[in-house]
Amino acid sequence: MSRIIAISIVCTCFVISASCTSRGAGAGTPPSNPPPTASVTQPLLVPLEELFDNPAMQWGGISPDGRWLSYMKAYHGKLNVYVRAAGSESKTTTERAVTRDTVRPIPVYWWSADGRRILYLQDKGGDENYHLFAVDVGDTTAQARDLTPFRNIEVEVLAIPARTPDTLLITLNRRDPRLADAYRLDLRTGALALAAENPGTFLGYAADGSNQVRVAYAVDSMGRYGLYARDSEHASWRLVRQYPVEDRITPLRFHRDGRRVYMLSNHGVDLSRLVLVDLAAGEETVVDADPQHEVDIHSALFDDATGELLLTRYVGDTARFYPHTADLRQLLSRMWSAGSGAVELGSATRDRGRWVVTRNSPTRPAITYLYEGASGRTEEFYRPRPWLERYTFAEMRPISYRARDGLTIHGYLTLPPGTAPRGLPLVLLVHGGPWERDTWGFQSEVQLLANRGYAVLQVNYRGSTGYGKRFARAAKKEFGRAMHTDLLDGVQWAAESGVVDPARVAIMGGSYGGYAALVGLTFTPDAFKCVVDFAGTSNLVTLLESFPPSWRPFLPRSWYPFVGDPRNPADREDMLSRSPLFRADSAKAPLLIFQGANDPRVTQPQADRMAHALHARGVPVTYLLAANEGHGFGQAETGLAVNRATELFLGECLGGRVQDTVTPNTEAALRAMRVNVDTLRAMPRDDARE
């Protein structure tokens, strides 16, 4: 749902498979992961705290001027941004915290283009009303400044221009909560200057090399994208091209000539490609497309100072990357030759002489390095959780199967190490979005489940991103229908292979995955032995009607065509028929619900109503409510409590291993979240359906 953020080598990470060596050959054949053989020795039980408490370090970066290294680590229990001087002496240089938030962890940060400031976003309690903050790195006494000190706003960084390092381009819905305008922000004074006023339909913008906002894209009431341009910020907008409703476009950045724009587009084809659009003629020229003809282009990396295209990325079973410059080919060749696994490119210096590079695989937590281009030298920067290296983790195997209508579905199967791969209990772990996808790599949640003895199936059901226009179209109005049977077909595939026991299957997920879990509970009550719902909607009509105002411009393109428009009586009735709340009478299996009290998307009354309806009908319900969280839980103590509750719940239901004890802090956090479902009262009825 986010508006366009210009891709920059300063703040973007890209995952690259370890076997890509040339453009023609492609990259990253999936790893060979045969099922494990039987073993009499189970792996050590990994403590929850070692997987989910604050890491030693994470999200490392280097300033554009090369003077500073940055990373996140705990400051009074909350993840904050630290810096230390770069160079050979960096390991002995005293680090210091440049942000000092003791209430909530910092969710994301960037370097300013000149390396003088750390920029970051922060909300309150997960309400998603993000503000932009800046702190001067060179001043050891500097306090963070709120650059957008307005109530009930959402800010996003549009661009961090290299040519004007004291200026940012941001989008802000200050004028109208529904609409994001583009502003030029002076980092020295905090002054805002309007760069583009949203006429009512714009979803995102792009600026040229002179930092002028000259391109926008919009969606009309029919869900069609339109690409708009202007010759200067004083000129009027003109429609460059209208796209059919099935097409998807994402403008990225201007070409160096100022007359063309790089864009991701699937116009006239099934799979999205990187194209250049001539703003005068509206014509597209293909720059890059998947040489294996399998997936959409995922993203492209550019040099923010020169506009040069550096890399293109595709994500199939694993990530594939294609370097477009000699220095990136050399970097990746050296990293690939040094070991196996996936390589992630983090931030780089302005001259691209030094990079932050990370290597990881499903069976090993990441190790982050500093790479020096001139010498080809690589030195270790940090390990986020070095204490995990003594444990054995599970392989993640890419899989595919045919859904009942013939559509090919991809996903991943992770089997518990040290256990014979026959008749295993299964956790069907459903990703959120739904316009996202599961990917290959180390995932703490998956490894916890495998370590406790469960097979884990992750399904990229129809509508998951990256698989082309036809795959996306197959999900229209299929919430609770074919999107759900894709999941059931995956379980059947795993059961027919003999790997899993179909009588011991749990369904678990967050956001859309939480909705899918509730659908499993109420629409197919005999399919699952127990259910875990994290922030899942129980009423599709309530969901769409309670979205924040800033989401409204996106609805004609996404939720209305794919789920339904509640203003349309036929759609409304159909949406209610696919809402788990109104199928509570069918539920049998025990349910564990997690909900954030400040969730602006799936609001607390949705969970309250579902818990009450099930409890009133005698269905076992455990309801955990986090008072200081939103749609996603950011606090380490909350995450530990959530995973402890999940471990206990699944252990009772499916018989997996359970940690004997946890810390008093985790126990206290878990107690604070528990809701006595006996105290939930009947609420106003939703559309006379409950």
C-alpha positions in Angstrom: 0.0 0.0 0.0 3.0 2.3 0.3 3.7 5.1 -2.1 6.8 5.1 -4.2 10.2 5.4 -2.5 13.1 6.1 -4.8 15.5 3.2 -4.8 18.9 4.2 -3.6 22.2 2.4 -2.9 22.2 4.2 0.5 19.2 2.4 2.1 18.1 -0.6 0.1 19.1 -4.3 0.6 19.0 -6.8 -2.2 19.2 -10.6 -2.0 21.4 -12.4 -4.5 21.7 -16.1 -5.0 25.2 -17.5 -4.6 25.4 -19.2 -8.0 24.8 -16.3 -10.4 27.9 -15.6 -12.5 26.6 -14.3 -15.8 23.6 -12.6 -17.4 23.0 -15.4 -19.8 23.2 -18.2 -17.3 20.8 -16.7 -14.8 21.2 -17.2 -11.2 20.4 -19.3 -8.2 19.2 -22.8 -8.9 17.3 -23.9 -5.8 19.5 -25.7 -3.3 19.3 -29.5 -3.3 17.5 -30.3 -0.1 16.5 -33.9 0.2 14.4 -34.9 3.1 16.5 -35.7 6.2 17.0 -39.3 7.2 15.9 -40.8 10.4 18.0 -40.0 13.5 18.0 -41.1 17.1 19.2 -37.7 18.2 17.0 -34.7 18.1 18.8 -31.3 17.9 19.2 -29.2 21.0 16.1 -27.2 21.9 16.7 -23.6 20.9 15.5 -21.3 23.7 12.9 -18.7 22.7 15.0 -15.9 24.1 17.9 -16.8 21.7 15.7 -16.6 18.7 13.4 -13.7 19.5 15.0 -11.4 22.0 16.9 -8.4 20.8 19.9 -9.3 18.6 23.4 -8.4 19.4 23.4 -6.2 16.2 21.4 -5.9 13.0 20.6 -3.7 10.0 24.2 -2.6 9.5 25.1 0.3 7.1 27.9 2.6 6.1 27.5 6.3 5.6 27.7 7.7 2.0 31.0 9.5 2.9 32.5 6.3 4.3 33.2 7.9 7.8 30.7 6.0 9.8 29.4 2.5 10.4 25.8 2.2 11.6 23.7 -0.6 13.1 20.8 -1.4 15.4 21.3 -2.8 18.9 19.5 -2.6 22.2 19.5 0.7 24.2 17.7 0.2 27.5 15.9 -2.8 26.0 14.8 -1.1 22.7 16.5 -1.3 19.4 18.2 2.0 18.5 20.7 3.2 16.0 24.4 3.1 17.0 27.4 4.5 15.1 31.1 4.0 15.2 34.0 5.3 13.1 34.7 3.3 10.0 38.2 2.2 9.0 40.8 -0.3 10.3 40.4 1.0 13.9 36.6 0.6 13.9 36.5 -2.5 16.1 38.2 -0.7 18.9 36.4 2.6 18.4 33.9 3.4 21.1 30.4 3.1 19.7 27.5 5.4 20.8 23.8 5.5 20.4 22.6 8.3 18.2 18.9 7.5 18.9 17.7 6.9 22.4 14.1 5.8 22.3 13.3 3.9 25.4 9.6 3.4 24.6 9.5 1.7 21.2 12.2 0.2 18.9 13.2 2.2 15.8 11.6 0.4 12.8 13.7 1.8 9.9 16.5 4.3 9.4 18.5 5.9 6.6 21.7 8.0 6.2 21.3 11.5 4.7 23.1 11.8 1.4 26.1 13.6 3.0 26.5 11.2 5.9 25.9 13.9 8.5 22.5 12.7 9.8 20.6 9.6 10.6 17.0 9.8 9.5 14.3 7.4 10.9 10.6 6.9 11.2 8.7 6.3 14.4 5.0 5.9 15.4 3.3 5.6 18.8 2.3 2.2 19.9 1.9 0.8 16.4 -0.7 3.3 15.2 1.2 3.7 11.9 1.0 7.5 12.1 4.7 7.7 11.3 6.8 10.8 11.9 10.2 11.5 10.4 13.1 12.3 12.8 16.7 13.4 12.2 19.7 13.4 14.5 23.2 14.9 13.7 25.8 12.2 14.0 28.7 14.5 14.5 27.2 16.1 17.6 27.6 13.8 20.5 24.9 15.7 22.5 22.4 16.0 19.7 18.8 15.0 20.3 16.5 13.6 17.6 14.4 16.3 16.0 10.8 15.6 14.8 10.8 17.0 11.3 7.0 16.4 10.9 5.5 17.4 14.2 1.9 17.2 13.1 -1.0 15.2 14.5 -2.5 12.2 12.7 -0.2 12.2 9.8 1.8 9.6 7.8 5.1 10.4 6.2 7.2 8.5 3.7 10.6 9.2 2.3 10.3 9.8 -1.5 13.9 10.5 -2.3 17.3 11.3 -0.6 18.9 13.4 -3.3 22.6 13.2 -3.6 23.0 16.6 -5.2 21.1 18.4 -2.4 22.1 16.6 0.8 20.4 19.1 3.1 17.1 18.5 1.3 14.7 15.5 1.3 11.7 14.7 -0.7 8.8 13.3 1.3 5.1 12.6 1.0 2.8 13.8 3.7 -1.0 13.7 4.2 -1.1 16.8 6.3 -3.5 18.8 4.1 -6.0 15.9 3.6 -5.7 12.6 5.5 -6.7 10.7 2.4 -4.1 12.3 0.1 -0.3 12.3 0.1 1.2 15.5 -1.2 5.0 15.8 -2.1 7.1 18.2 -0.1 10.7 19.4 -0.2 12.0 19.2 3.4 15.0 21.3 4.6 16.9 19.1 7.1 18.6 22.1 8.6 15.5 24.2 9.5 12.7 21.7 9.1 11.0 24.0 6.6 8.5 22.3 4.2 7.9 23.5 0.7 5.1 22.0 -1.4 6.5 20.2 -4.5 3.3 18.6 -5.8 -0.3 18.8 -4.5 -2.3 15.7 -4.9 -5.4 16.4 -7.1 -7.2 13.5 -5.5 -6.0 10.4 -7.4 -2.2 10.3 -7.2 -0.6 7.3 -5.5 3.1 8.2 -5.9 5.7 10.5 -7.4 9.1 10.6 -8.9 11.7 13.4 -9.1 14.2 14.2 -11.8 17.9 14.8 -11.3 17.3 18.4 -10.3 15.1 17.2 -7.4 11.9 18.4 -9.2 8.8 16.3 -8.8 7.8 15.8 -12.4 6.1 12.4 -12.6 3.1 10.9 -10.8 0.9 7.9 -11.1 -2.7 7.6 -10.3 -5.6 5.2 -10.2 -9.1 6.1 -11.4 -12.5 4.8 -10.1 -12.3 1.8 -12.4 -8.9 0.8 -11.1 -6.9 1.9 -14.1 -3.4 3.3 -13.7 -2.5 6.6 -15.3 1.0 7.9 -15.7 1.3 11.7 -15.5 4.2 14.1 -16.2 5.0 17.8 -16.3 7.9 19.8 -17.6 8.5 21.6 -14.3 6.9 22.0 -10.9 5.2 25.2 -12.2 3.7 23.5 -15.2 0.4 21.6 -15.4 0.2 17.8 -15.2 -0.6 16.0 -18.4 -1.6 12.3 -18.9 1.2 10.4 -20.6 -0.6 7.1 -20.8 -3.7 5.3 -19.5 -3.2 1.6 -18.7 -5.8 -1.1 -18.9 -7.2 -2.3 -15.6 -5.2 -5.5 -15.7 -1.9 -3.7 -16.0 0.4 -2.8 -13.1 3.0 0.0 -13.2 5.5 1.3 -10.6 7.5 4.4 -11.6 11.0 4.2 -10.1 13.2 7.1 -11.1 14.1 9.4 -14.0 16.7 8.5 -16.6 19.7 10.7 -16.7 18.4 12.5 -19.8 15.4 13.8 -17.8 13.0 12.8 -20.6 12.4 9.2 -19.7 11.4 7.3 -16.6 12.4 3.8 -15.4 9.3 1.9 -14.5 8.2 -1.6 -13.6 5.4 -2.6 -16.0 3.5 -5.6 -17.2 1.7 -3.7 -20.0 0.9 -6.1 -22.8 2.7 -9.1 -21.1 2.1 -11.5 -18.2 5.4 -10.8 -16.3 6.5 -7.4 -15.2 9.7 -6.0 -16.7 11.9 -3.0 -16.2 11.1 -0.5 -18.9 12.0 3.1 -19.9 9.0 5.3 -20.7 9.3 8.2 -23.1 7.3 11.0 -21.4 6.6 12.7 -24.7 5.4 9.8 -26.7 4.3 7.4 -23.9 6.2 4.5 -25.5 7.8 1.8 -23.4 11.3 0.3 -24.2 12.2 -2.9 -22.4 15.4 -2.6 -20.3 15.4 -5.9 -18.5 13.1 -8.9 -18.2 13.4 -12.3 -16.5 15.7 -14.4 -18.8 14.2 -17.5 -17.3 10.6 -16.3 -18.1 9.4 -17.4 -14.7 8.6 -14.4 -12.5 8.0 -10.6 -12.4 11.0 -8.3 -12.0 11.2 -7.7 -8.2 13.3 -4.5 -8.1 16.1 -2.6 -9.6 19.1 -0.9 -8.0 20.4 2.4 -9.2 23.3 4.7 -8.3 21.5 7.6 -6.7 24.2 10.1 -7.7 24.6 9.1 -11.4 21.4 7.4 -12.1 23.3 4.3 -13.5 21.4 1.0 -13.4 23.4 -1.4 -11.2 21.4 -4.5 -10.6 18.1 -6.1 -11.4 16.4 -8.7 -9.1 14.0 -11.6 -9.7 12.6 -13.9 -7.0 11.6 -17.4 -7.9 12.3 -20.3 -5.6 15.3 -18.3 -4.6 16.5 -14.8 -5.4 18.3 -14.2 -8.7 20.3 -11.1 -9.4 21.9 -9.7 -12.6 24.6 -7.1 -12.2 24.8 -4.4 -14.9 28.2 -2.8 -14.0 31.8 -4.2 -13.8 32.3 -3.3 -10.1 29.1 -5.1 -9.1 30.0 -8.2 -11.2 33.4 -8.3 -9.4 31.9 -7.8 -6.0 29.3 -10.6 -6.5 31.8 -12.9 -8.1 34.1 -12.7 -5.1 31.3 -13.1 -2.6 29.9 -16.1 -4.4 33.3 -17.8 -4.7 33.8 -17.4 -0.9 30.9 -19.5 0.1 27.4 -20.8 -0.4 24.0 -19.2 0.5 22.4 -16.0 -0.4 24.1 -12.6 -0.6 22.4 -9.4 0.4 23.7 -6.0 -0.7 23.2 -3.3 1.9 24.3 0.3 1.8 27.4 1.6 0.0 29.6 4.6 0.0 28.9 7.3 -2.5 31.8 6.2 -4.8 30.7 2.5 -4.4 34.1 1.7 -3.1 32.8 0.0 0.1 29.7 -2.1 0.6 27.9 -3.7 3.5 27.2 -7.3 2.4 25.4 -10.1 4.2 25.4 -13.8 3.6 22.7 -16.2 4.9 20.9 -19.4 4.3 17.9 -21.2 5.9 20.2 -23.2 8.1 22.5 -20.4 9.3 21.8 -16.9 10.6 23.3 -14.1 8.6 26.8 -12.9 8.8 27.4 -9.3 7.7 30.7 -8.1 6.1 32.4 -5.0 4.9 33.7 -5.3 1.3 36.3 -3.0 -0.2 36.2 -2.8 -4.0 39.8 -1.6 -4.7 41.4 -4.5 -2.8 38.6 -7.1 -3.0 39.1 -7.5 0.8 36.2 -8.6 3.0 36.1 -8.4 6.7 33.5 -9.5 9.1 31.3 -6.6 10.4 29.0 -8.5 12.8 26.8 -11.6 13.5 23.3 -10.6 14.7 22.9 -13.7 16.9 26.2 -15.4 17.4 24.9 -17.5 20.2 22.7 -19.5 17.6 25.7 -21.0 15.9 25.8 -24.0 18.2 22.4 -25.2 17.0 21.3 -27.3 14.1 18.7 -25.6 11.9 16.4 -27.0 9.3 16.6 -26.9 5.5 13.9 -25.0 3.6 13.0 -26.9 0.4 11.3 -25.1 -2.5 8.2 -27.2 -3.6 5.4 -26.9 -6.2 2.1 -28.7 -6.8 -1.0 -28.4 -8.9 -4.1 -26.8 -7.3 -7.4 -28.5 -8.0 -8.1 -26.2 -10.9 -4.7 -26.9 -12.5 -2.9 -23.7 -11.4 0.7 -24.3 -10.3 1.4 -23.2 -6.7 4.9 -22.7 -5.3 6.0 -22.7 -1.7 8.5 -24.1 0.8 8.6 -27.2 3.0 10.8 -27.2 6.1 11.2 -30.5 8.0 12.4 -30.9 11.6 16.1 -32.0 11.7 16.9 -35.2 13.5 13.4 -36.7 12.8 12.3 -39.3 10.3 10.3 -37.6 7.5 7.2 -39.7 8.0 3.8 -38.9 9.6 5.0 -35.6 11.0 2.7 -33.0 12.6 2.3 -30.0 10.2 2.0 -26.3 10.7 0.5 -24.6 7.6 2.1 -21.1 8.0 0.2 -18.6 5.8 1.8 -15.3 4.8 0.1 -12.0 5.1 -0.6 -9.3 2.5 -2.1 -11.0 0.7 -0.1 -9.2 -2.0 3.2 -10.5 -0.6 5.0 -13.8 -0.8 7.1 -16.2 1.2 10.8 -16.4 0.3 13.8 -18.7 0.9 16.1 -17.9 3.8 16.6 -18.0 7.5 13.3 -17.3 9.4 13.2 -17.5 13.1 9.5 -18.4 13.2 10.0 -21.3 10.8 13.1 -22.5 12.6 11.3 -22.4 16.0 8.5 -24.6 14.7 10.9 -27.1 13.0 13.0 -27.2 16.2 9.9 -28.1 18.2 9.3 -31.1 15.9 6.8 -29.7 13.3 7.0 -29.8 9.5 6.3 -26.3 8.2 4.5 -25.7 4.9 4.5 -22.1 3.4 2.3 -21.7 0.4 2.4 -18.8 -2.2 -1.3 -19.1 -2.9 -2.9 -17.4 -5.9 -2.6 -13.7 -5.6 0.9 -13.8 -4.0 3.2 -11.4 -5.7 5.8 -12.1 -8.3 4.1 -14.8 -10.4 2.6 -12.7 -13.1 -0.6 -11.1 -14.2 -2.6 -14.3 -14.7 -1.6 -15.6 -11.3 -2.7 -12.4 -9.7 -6.0 -12.3 -11.6 -6.8 -15.8 -10.5 -7.3 -14.4 -6.9 -10.1 -12.0 -7.8 -13.0 -12.4 -5.3 -11.3 -15.6 -4.1 -10.8 -14.7 -0.4 -12.2 -17.7 1.4 -12.5 -19.6 -1.8 -9.8 -20.7 -4.2 -7.1 -18.9 -2.2 -8.1 -21.1 0.7 -8.4 -24.3 -1.4 -4.8 -23.6 -2.6 -3.8 -24.1 1.0 -5.9 -27.2 1.5 -4.4 -28.7 -1.7 -0.9 -28.0 -0.3 -1.7 -29.9 2.8 -3.1 -32.8 0.7 0.1 -32.8 -1.4 2.2 -33.1 1.8 0.0 -35.8 3.2 0.0 -37.9 0.0 3.8 -37.8 0.1 3.7 -39.5 3.5 5.7 -36.8 5.1 2.9 -35.3 7.3 0.0 -36.8 9.3 -3.2 -35.2 7.9 -4.9 -35.7 11.3 -2.3 -33.5 13.0 -2.4 -30.2 11.0 -2.5 -26.7 12.4 -3.1 -23.5 10.4 -1.4 -20.3 11.5 -0.8 -16.9 10.1 -0.9 -13.1 10.4 -2.9 -10.4 8.7 -4.3 -12.1 5.6 -2.7 -15.3 7.0 -4.8 -14.7 10.2 -8.0 -14.4 8.1 -7.0 -17.6 6.3 -6.6 -19.3 9.7 -10.1 -18.2 10.7 -11.5 -19.4 7.4 -9.8 -22.7 8.1 -11.5 -22.7 11.6 -15.0 -21.9 10.3 -15.3 -22.9 6.6 -13.3 -26.2 6.8 -13.6 -27.1 10.4 -12.5 -30.7 10.0 -9.2 -29.8 8.2 -7.3 -28.5 11.1 -6.7 -29.7 14.7 -6.0 -26.2 16.0 -5.7 -22.6 14.7 -3.5 -19.6 15.4 -4.7 -16.2 14.3 -2.5 -13.1 14.4 -4.4 -9.9 13.5 -6.7 -11.7 11.1 -10.0 -10.0 10.0 -13.2 -11.8 10.9 -15.5 -9.5 8.9 -14.4 -8.3 5.4 -16.9 -5.5 5.3 -15.7 -4.1 8.6 -12.1 -4.4 7.4 -12.6 -2.3 4.3 -14.9 0.3 6.1 -12.3 0.8 8.9 -9.2 1.3 6.8 -7.3 4.5 7.6 -8.1 7.5 5.3 -4.7 7.3 3.6 -5.7 3.9 2.2 -8.8 5.1 0.4 -7.1 6.1 -2.9 -5.6 2.6 -3.2 -8.9 0.7 -2.8 -10.2 0.9 -6.4 -7.0 -0.8 -7.5 -6.6 -3.5 -4.9 -9.3 -4.3 -2.4 -12.4 -3.5 -4.4 -11.6 -5.7 -7.4 -10.0 -8.5 -5.4 -12.3 -8.6 -2.3 -15.3 -6.4 -3.1 -16.7 -3.0 -2.7 -18.9 -2.8 0.4 -20.9 0.1 -1.1 -22.2 -2.3 -3.7 -25.0 -4.4 -2.2 -24.1 -7.6 -4.1 -20.5 -7.2 -3.2 -21.4 -6.5 0.4 -23.5 -9.6 0.7 -20.7 -11.7 -0.9 -18.1 -10.3 1.5 -20.2 -11.1 4.5 -20.6 -14.7 3.2 -16.8 -15.0 3.2 -16.4 -13.6 6.7 -15.5 -16.1 9.4 -17.5 -14.2 12.1 -20.7 -15.4 10.5 -19.6 -19.0 10.3 -18.8 -19.3 14.0 -21.4 -22.0 14.4 -19.2 -24.3 12.3 -16.0 -24.0 14.4 -14.7 -26.9 16.3 -11.0 -26.6 16.8 -9.3 -24.6 19.6 -8.2 -21.1 18.6 -5.4 -18.8 19.8 -5.9 -15.2 18.9 -3.3 -12.4 18.9 -4.4 -8.8 18.5 -2.8 -5.4 18.8 -4.9 -2.8 20.6 -3.7 0.0 18.4 -4.0 -1.9 15.1 -5.4 0.7 12.5 -6.1 -2.0 9.9 -7.7 -4.9 11.6 -9.1 -3.2 14.6 -9.6 -4.7 18.1 -13.4 -5.1 17.9 -12.8 -7.6 15.1 -10.9 -9.9 17.4 -13.3 -9.2 20.3 -16.3 -10.2 18.3 -14.7 -13.3 17.0 -13.6 -14.4 20.4 -17.0 -13.7 21.9 -18.9 -15.5 19.2 -16.8 -18.6 19.5 -16.7 -18.7 23.3 -20.5 -18.3 23.4 -20.7 -21.4 21.2 -18.4 -23.4 23.4 -15.3 -23.3 21.2 -12.0 -23.1 23.2 -10.5 -19.6 22.7 -7.3 -18.2 24.1 -7.2 -14.4 23.5 -4.0 -12.4 23.9 -4.2 -8.6 23.4 -1.1 -6.4 23.3 -1.9 -3.0 24.6 1.1 -1.2 23.1 1.2 -2.8 19.6 -0.5 -2.4 16.3 -0.8 -4.6 13.2 2.7 -6.0 13.6 4.3 -6.5 17.0 7.6 -4.6 17.3 8.5 -4.9 21.0 10.9 -7.8 21.8 9.0 -8.6 25.0 5.7 -8.9 23.1 7.3 -11.2 20.5 8.7 -13.5 23.1 5.3 -13.7 24.8 3.6 -14.4 21.4 6.0 -17.2 20.6 5.8 -18.7 24.1 2.0 -18.8 23.8 2.2 -20.4 20.4 4.7 -23.0 21.6 2.5 -24.0 24.5 -0.7 -24.0 22.3 0.8 -26.1 19.6 2.5 -28.4 22.1 -0.8 -29.3 23.6 -2.5 -29.6 20.3 0.1 -31.4 18.1 2.5 -32.8 20.7 5.7 -30.9 19.8 8.5 -30.1 22.2 8.1 -27.3 24.6 10.7 -25.2 26.5 10.5 -26.0 30.2 10.7 -22.4 31.5 11.1 -18.9 30.2 12.3 -15.7 31.8 10.1 -13.9 34.4 9.8 -10.9 32.0 8.3 -13.2 29.3 5.9 -14.7 31.8 4.8 -11.3 32.9 4.3 -10.0 29.4 2.2 -13.1 28.6 0.1 -12.6 31.7 -0.5 -8.9 30.8 -1.8 -9.9 27.4 -4.3 -12.5 28.5 -8.0 -11.5 28.0 -10.7 -13.2 30.1 -13.1 -14.2 27.3 -15.9 -14.6 29.9 -15.8 -10.8 30.3 -16.4 -10.1 26.6 -19.8 -8.8 26.0 -22.0 -9.0 22.9 -21.4 -6.0 20.7 -23.6 -4.3 18.1 -24.4 -6.8 15.5 -22.6 -6.6 12.1 -25.1 -6.4 9.3 -27.6 -8.5 11.4 -25.5 -11.5 10.7 -24.1 -12.6 14.1 
